[in-house]
Amino acid sequence: MAPRPCWAEISLSQLKENLAIVRRYVGRERKVLAVVKGDAYGHGAVPVARALEEARVDALGVACVAEGLELRLGGVRAPILVLTGFFPGEEKDLLAHNITPAITEVGQLERLERAAQAAPNLRGRVGCHVKIDTGMGRLGISCPDVPRVLDLLAASRRLALEGLYTHFASAEDFTSDQTPKQVACFEEVRQQFAQRGFRPPLVHLANTGALVARPDTWGTMVRPGSMLYGYLSFFKFPQGQDRTAEFAARLPVKPVLTLKAQIYLVRNYPANAPLGYGASYVTLRPSRIAILPIGYGDGWRRGLSGRSRVIVRGQFAPAVGTIGMDLTLADVTDVPEAQPGDEAILIGSNGIASIPPTEPARALETVASEVLSGLGKRIPRLYLD
């Protein structure tokens, strides 16, 4: 059965080039953990992880044990770190599939020790990373719990501390002092670990925002996420100090994903014709309207109604009317050659015009990661290169 004619093209060569750009920027002495959680930000976890593994990435980051298992079952052999820890009962899967756990609360450390001691065929110690909550206020060992963690690690017979890390809440915001405070908090905790003899080789704080703009946070490993897929964070600067262009020039990454839909029909309407649910759009002139087989059921959000555009034959055409579950309308009156079967680009470039994933994100007042990771399973991913 042929799929609906909407699809996402994923350039694996551009993905690898983006990784190379990150490596050149942070220096070969630092390791790179590529974040592939959320189905690799909607790009497809297993194909993306395999491509990054081919490019010799140092490690991969996932959100949960299930995501790690998906990669292992897909043939990925690179180190995998579960960034948000694990739930009771998942210890055996971690150990059986050589997936590295993050310790985000004290009980995980105790459960992992018991599971490692009970594992019949386990050789050597089990590596783990400890996450410190320095101000995000979600997961991570709080400062009062650090002594208990140190005691458990010191007494452990089966665990080895491979990494120590934290996660920034406001790395892109240069109007706030939260990030420097988090760095100071982390450094205090790191010193506590060092005083007890724990100096893990992997110290990592920098997500994409910090990787781009805060080199003092790079540690011995960085964690690029959105950057690998070709877009940077939305930075916030004090008035008159905008450095967005500077950062973009430093890291000339390009989007990996192009979202396309084939024009299904082109219909002619007179002026004053209501279109779509609620007649939210009324034509201002005699118009040619292209019907695209993509809608919010595919993850092309309803909130983009009247706030987005597509590229047809190298020209921009505004989306009009309310986006339905299955269909989107675009006004191609000013693209007179447009016809059924033409490709419409919703995200991406044809070399003439471009719609980066940050454009629909701004329209939705969200981040590009949400837009891309929300693209649904009805949209097939086609892997190029």
C-alpha positions as CSV (number, residue, x, y, z in Angstrom):
1,M,0.0,0.0,0.0
2,A,1.4,3.4,-1.0
3,P,1.7,5.9,1.8
4,R,0.1,9.3,1.7
5,P,2.2,11.7,-0.3
6,C,3.8,13.5,2.6
7,W,7.2,12.6,3.9
8,A,10.4,13.8,5.6
9,E,13.8,13.5,3.9
10,I,16.7,13.0,6.3
11,S,20.2,13.9,5.1
12,L,22.6,11.6,7.0
13,S,25.6,13.2,5.3
14,Q,24.5,16.6,6.7
15,L,24.0,15.0,10.1
16,K,27.6,13.8,10.0
17,E,28.8,17.2,8.9
18,N,27.0,18.9,11.8
19,L,28.8,16.5,14.1
20,A,32.1,17.3,12.5
21,I,31.4,21.0,13.0
22,V,30.8,20.5,16.7
23,R,34.0,18.5,17.0
24,R,36.1,21.2,15.4
25,Y,34.5,23.8,17.6
26,V,35.0,22.2,20.9
27,G,38.3,20.5,20.1
28,R,39.3,16.9,19.7
29,E,40.3,16.6,23.3
30,R,36.7,16.7,24.4
31,K,34.3,13.9,23.9
32,V,30.9,14.3,22.2
33,L,27.7,12.7,23.4
34,A,25.0,13.0,20.7
35,V,21.5,13.3,22.1
36,V,19.1,11.1,20.2
37,K,16.2,11.1,22.6
38,G,12.6,11.6,21.4
39,D,13.3,9.4,18.3
40,A,16.3,11.6,17.5
41,Y,14.2,14.7,17.7
42,G,11.8,13.2,15.2
43,H,14.5,12.2,12.7
44,G,14.4,8.4,13.5
45,A,16.5,7.1,16.4
46,V,18.0,4.0,14.9
47,P,19.1,5.3,11.5
48,V,20.4,8.5,13.1
49,A,22.3,6.6,15.8
50,R,23.8,4.3,13.2
51,A,25.0,7.2,11.1
52,L,26.5,8.9,14.2
53,E,28.2,5.7,15.1
54,E,29.7,5.5,11.6
55,A,31.0,9.0,12.2
56,R,32.7,7.7,15.4
57,V,30.6,9.7,17.9
58,D,31.8,9.0,21.5
59,A,28.4,8.3,23.0
60,L,24.7,8.6,22.6
61,G,22.2,10.0,25.0
62,V,18.6,8.8,25.4
63,A,15.8,9.7,27.7
64,C,14.8,6.3,29.0
65,V,15.8,2.6,29.1
66,A,13.3,1.8,26.3
67,E,15.0,4.2,24.0
68,G,18.3,2.6,24.8
69,L,17.0,-0.9,24.1
70,E,15.6,0.3,20.7
71,L,19.1,1.3,19.7
72,R,20.7,-1.9,20.9
73,L,18.1,-4.0,19.2
74,G,18.7,-1.9,16.1
75,G,22.4,-3.0,16.1
76,V,23.9,0.2,17.7
77,R,27.0,-0.7,19.8
78,A,28.2,2.8,20.8
79,P,28.1,3.7,24.5
80,I,24.5,4.8,25.5
81,L,23.7,7.0,28.5
82,V,20.2,7.1,29.9
83,L,20.1,10.8,30.8
84,T,17.0,10.7,33.1
85,G,17.8,7.6,35.1
86,F,15.7,4.5,35.3
87,F,12.6,3.1,37.0
88,P,12.5,0.2,39.5
89,G,12.8,-3.1,37.6
90,E,14.8,-1.8,34.7
91,E,18.2,-2.6,36.2
92,K,18.4,-6.0,34.5
93,D,17.8,-4.5,31.1
94,L,20.6,-1.9,31.7
95,L,23.0,-4.6,32.7
96,A,22.0,-7.1,30.0
97,H,22.4,-4.7,27.2
98,N,25.4,-2.7,28.4
99,I,23.4,0.6,28.7
100,T,24.9,3.2,31.1
101,P,22.6,4.5,33.7
102,A,22.4,8.0,35.2
103,I,21.8,8.1,38.9
104,T,19.3,10.9,39.4
105,E,18.1,9.9,42.9
106,V,19.7,7.9,45.8
107,G,17.4,4.9,45.5
108,Q,18.7,4.2,42.0
109,L,22.2,3.8,43.3
110,E,21.1,1.3,45.9
111,R,19.0,-0.7,43.4
112,L,21.7,-0.8,40.8
113,E,24.2,-2.1,43.3
114,R,21.9,-4.9,44.3
115,A,21.2,-5.8,40.7
116,A,24.9,-5.8,39.8
117,Q,25.7,-8.1,42.8
118,A,22.9,-10.5,41.8
119,A,23.8,-10.6,38.1
120,P,25.4,-14.1,37.5
121,N,27.5,-13.3,34.4
122,L,28.5,-9.8,35.0
123,R,32.2,-9.1,34.8
124,G,33.9,-6.1,36.3
125,R,32.2,-3.0,37.6
126,V,29.2,-1.3,36.2
127,G,29.8,2.2,34.9
128,C,27.4,5.0,35.9
129,H,27.0,8.7,35.8
130,V,25.7,10.8,38.6
131,K,23.5,13.8,37.8
132,I,23.5,16.8,40.1
133,D,20.5,19.1,40.4
134,T,22.1,22.5,40.4
135,G,18.9,24.5,39.8
136,M,16.8,22.9,37.1
137,G,14.6,21.6,39.9
138,R,13.7,18.3,38.2
139,L,15.9,15.2,38.3
140,G,19.3,14.9,40.0
141,I,21.0,14.5,43.3
142,S,20.3,17.5,45.5
143,C,23.1,19.0,47.6
144,P,21.9,17.5,50.9
145,D,22.0,14.0,49.4
146,V,25.6,14.3,48.0
147,P,27.2,12.8,51.2
148,R,24.9,9.8,51.1
149,V,25.8,9.2,47.4
150,L,29.5,9.5,48.2
151,D,29.1,7.0,51.0
152,L,27.3,4.5,48.8
153,L,29.9,4.8,46.0
154,A,32.7,4.4,48.4
155,A,31.1,1.2,49.8
156,S,30.1,-0.2,46.4
157,R,31.7,-3.4,45.2
158,R,30.2,-3.4,41.7
159,L,29.7,0.2,40.6
160,A,32.2,2.6,39.0
161,L,31.6,6.3,38.7
162,E,32.3,7.2,35.0
163,G,30.7,10.6,34.8
164,L,29.4,13.6,36.8
165,Y,27.0,16.1,35.1
166,T,24.2,18.6,35.4
167,H,21.7,20.2,33.1
168,F,21.2,23.9,32.6
169,A,17.8,25.6,32.8
170,S,18.7,28.9,31.0
171,A,21.9,28.4,29.0
172,E,20.5,30.6,26.2
173,D,19.4,33.5,28.4
174,F,22.1,36.1,28.9
175,T,19.8,38.4,30.8
176,S,19.8,35.9,33.7
177,D,22.5,34.8,36.2
178,Q,21.1,31.4,36.6
179,T,23.7,29.6,34.5
180,P,26.7,31.0,36.4
181,K,25.0,30.0,39.7
182,Q,24.5,26.5,38.4
183,V,28.1,26.3,37.3
184,A,29.2,27.4,40.8
185,C,27.0,24.9,42.5
186,F,28.2,22.1,40.3
187,E,31.9,23.0,41.0
188,E,31.2,22.9,44.7
189,V,29.8,19.4,44.4
190,R,32.6,18.3,42.1
191,Q,35.1,19.3,44.7
192,Q,33.2,17.2,47.3
193,F,33.5,14.2,45.0
194,A,37.2,14.9,44.5
195,Q,37.8,15.2,48.2
196,R,36.5,11.6,48.6
197,G,38.7,10.4,45.8
198,F,36.2,10.5,42.9
199,R,37.5,12.2,39.8
200,P,35.3,10.7,37.0
201,P,36.8,11.1,33.5
202,L,33.6,12.4,32.0
203,V,32.4,15.8,33.3
204,H,29.6,17.3,31.3
205,L,27.4,20.3,31.6
206,A,27.0,21.8,28.2
207,N,23.8,21.3,26.2
208,T,23.5,22.9,22.8
209,G,23.0,26.4,24.2
210,A,26.0,26.2,26.5
211,L,28.1,24.5,23.8
212,V,27.5,27.4,21.5
213,A,27.9,30.3,23.9
214,R,29.5,29.2,27.1
215,P,32.9,27.5,26.6
216,D,33.7,27.7,30.3
217,T,31.1,24.9,30.7
218,W,32.4,22.4,28.2
219,G,34.1,20.1,30.8
220,T,35.5,16.9,29.3
221,M,32.4,16.1,27.2
222,V,29.6,18.1,25.6
223,R,26.0,17.1,24.8
224,P,24.8,18.6,21.5
225,G,21.1,18.0,20.8
226,S,19.3,20.4,18.5
227,M,22.6,21.5,17.0
228,L,23.2,18.1,15.5
229,Y,19.9,18.4,13.6
230,G,20.8,21.7,12.2
231,Y,19.4,24.5,14.3
232,L,20.5,26.5,17.3
233,S,18.6,27.7,20.4
234,F,16.7,31.0,20.6
235,F,19.1,33.2,22.6
236,K,18.1,36.0,24.8
237,F,20.5,39.0,25.2
238,P,20.4,42.3,27.0
239,Q,19.2,45.1,24.8
240,G,21.9,46.1,22.2
241,Q,24.0,43.0,22.8
242,D,22.5,40.5,20.4
243,R,25.2,37.9,19.4
244,T,22.9,35.5,17.5
245,A,24.6,36.2,14.1
246,E,28.0,35.7,15.7
247,F,27.0,32.3,17.2
248,A,25.5,31.2,13.9
249,A,28.7,32.0,12.1
250,R,30.8,30.0,14.6
251,L,28.7,26.9,14.1
252,P,27.4,26.8,10.5
253,V,25.2,23.7,11.0
254,K,22.4,23.1,8.5
255,P,19.0,21.4,9.0
256,V,19.0,17.6,8.4
257,L,15.3,17.3,7.8
258,T,13.2,18.5,4.9
259,L,9.4,18.1,5.3
260,K,7.5,17.8,2.0
261,A,3.9,17.1,0.8
262,Q,2.8,16.6,-2.7
263,I,0.0,18.9,-3.9
264,Y,-3.2,16.8,-4.1
265,L,-5.5,19.3,-5.8
266,V,-5.4,22.9,-7.0
267,R,-8.9,24.5,-6.9
268,N,-10.1,27.9,-8.1
269,Y,-12.2,30.1,-5.9
270,P,-13.7,33.5,-6.4
271,A,-13.2,36.4,-4.0
272,N,-15.1,36.3,-0.7
273,A,-15.1,32.4,-0.7
274,P,-14.9,30.9,2.9
275,L,-12.3,28.1,3.3
276,G,-11.8,25.5,5.9
277,Y,-13.3,24.9,9.4
278,G,-15.1,27.8,10.8
279,A,-14.6,29.8,7.6
280,S,-11.5,31.2,9.4
281,Y,-10.2,32.4,6.0
282,V,-12.1,34.2,3.3
283,T,-10.4,34.8,-0.1
284,L,-9.6,38.4,-0.8
285,R,-9.4,37.9,-4.5
286,P,-9.9,35.2,-7.1
287,S,-7.6,32.6,-5.8
288,R,-5.9,29.3,-6.6
289,I,-5.7,27.1,-3.5
290,A,-3.5,24.0,-3.2
291,I,-4.6,21.2,-1.0
292,L,-1.8,19.4,0.8
293,P,-2.2,15.9,2.4
294,I,-0.7,16.8,5.8
295,G,-2.4,18.1,9.0
296,Y,-2.3,18.0,12.7
297,G,-2.8,14.2,12.7
298,D,0.7,14.1,11.2
299,G,2.0,16.6,13.8
300,W,1.7,19.7,11.6
301,R,0.2,21.6,14.3
302,R,-3.2,23.4,14.2
303,G,-1.6,26.4,15.8
304,L,0.2,27.1,12.5
305,S,-3.1,27.9,10.8
306,G,-2.6,31.3,9.1
307,R,0.8,31.6,10.6
308,S,3.0,29.5,8.2
309,R,4.0,29.2,4.6
310,V,5.2,26.6,2.1
311,I,7.6,26.6,-0.8
312,V,6.2,25.7,-4.2
313,R,8.4,25.9,-7.3
314,G,10.9,28.0,-5.5
315,Q,8.3,30.6,-4.3
316,F,6.6,31.1,-0.9
317,A,2.9,30.5,-0.7
318,P,1.0,31.3,2.5
319,A,-0.9,28.6,4.3
320,V,-4.5,29.7,4.7
321,G,-7.5,28.5,6.6
322,T,-7.6,26.2,9.6
323,I,-5.2,23.2,9.4
324,G,-7.3,20.1,9.7
325,M,-6.3,16.6,10.9
326,D,-5.4,15.5,7.4
327,L,-5.2,18.6,5.2
328,T,-3.5,22.0,4.9
329,L,-4.4,24.7,2.4
330,A,-1.9,27.0,0.7
331,D,-2.6,30.0,-1.5
332,V,-0.7,29.5,-4.8
333,T,-2.3,32.3,-6.7
334,D,1.1,33.9,-7.1
335,V,2.6,30.6,-8.3
336,P,0.6,30.2,-11.5
337,E,2.6,27.2,-12.6
338,A,1.7,25.2,-9.5
339,Q,-0.2,22.0,-10.2
340,P,-1.2,18.7,-8.6
341,G,1.9,16.5,-8.1
342,D,4.2,19.4,-7.3
343,E,6.2,19.2,-4.1
344,A,5.5,21.7,-1.4
345,I,8.2,22.2,1.2
346,L,6.9,22.9,4.7
347,I,10.4,22.7,6.4
348,G,13.6,22.8,4.5
349,S,15.2,24.4,1.4
350,N,15.2,23.9,-2.3
351,G,18.3,25.9,-2.8
352,I,16.3,29.0,-3.7
353,A,14.0,29.5,-0.7
354,S,14.2,28.2,2.8
355,I,12.0,27.6,5.8
356,P,14.1,26.5,8.8
357,P,12.4,24.5,11.6
358,T,12.8,27.6,13.8
359,E,10.2,29.4,11.6
360,P,7.2,27.3,12.6
361,A,8.6,27.1,16.1
362,R,8.5,30.9,16.4
363,A,5.0,31.0,15.0
364,L,3.9,28.5,17.7
365,E,5.9,30.3,20.4
366,T,7.8,27.1,21.2
367,V,11.2,25.5,20.2
368,A,12.1,23.7,17.0
369,S,12.7,20.5,19.0
370,E,9.0,20.3,19.8
371,V,8.0,20.9,16.2
372,L,10.3,18.2,14.8
373,S,9.8,15.6,17.6
374,G,6.1,16.0,17.2
375,L,6.0,14.8,13.5
376,G,4.0,11.7,13.5
377,K,4.4,8.1,12.3
378,R,2.1,8.8,9.3
379,I,5.0,10.7,7.9
380,P,7.6,8.3,6.5
381,R,11.2,9.1,6.9
382,L,13.4,8.7,3.8
383,Y,17.1,8.5,4.5
384,L,19.4,10.1,2.0
385,D,23.2,9.7,1.5
